[in-house]
């Protein structure tokens, strides 16, 4: 858990971000700990909902995947796919989910979401399809503005995430983004979400601890 000064800073900063999200027709909530974040997330998903998710260390770190698998939900579990074709089919099923779970690569102080994806299913579901998108993001994802958020995604999150996958990209070999177009590059689709046309469709839980990359 963060020290008391970091906790207080996170709480105050989150209040500003939550107000900014509301102006952009997105709902925001704050949880001081992973445990609180999990409880809030589960309170937002009605029993018997169809639930799927995109690649996210954050939802895994708070225990949300396992809680959903064990709960009263219809789960679209792409992680259980036997091969790439089944995984693709499950990812497409997520477009009709009641709830789609993910994190965001960055969020600005003014409530803008910034995400970078390789194949695109995660950002595609954020933009269109599932009735609700539930985002869990540690306060380490906070950036001052959109330019800072894009820089964070490309130069911090992407090189670390690249190490999770096979490939021969410059960031995987050297730890730094070289703006590559290599096969296996996970930086194909940059999506900036500045507003939700459907009020409340996107729900964001900000967590006062570091989560994901």
PyMOL commands that set and color helices and strands:
alter all, ss='L'
color gray80, all
select helices_A, chain A and resi 4-23+34-44+57-61+64-70+78-80+84-96+121-127+139-141+146-162+170-174
alter helices_A, ss='H'
color red, helices_A
select strands_A, chain A and resi 27-31+50-53+74-76+99-102+106-108+113-117+132-138+142-143+189-193+202-207
alter strands_A, ss='S'
color yellow, strands_A
deselect
rebuild
show_as cartoon
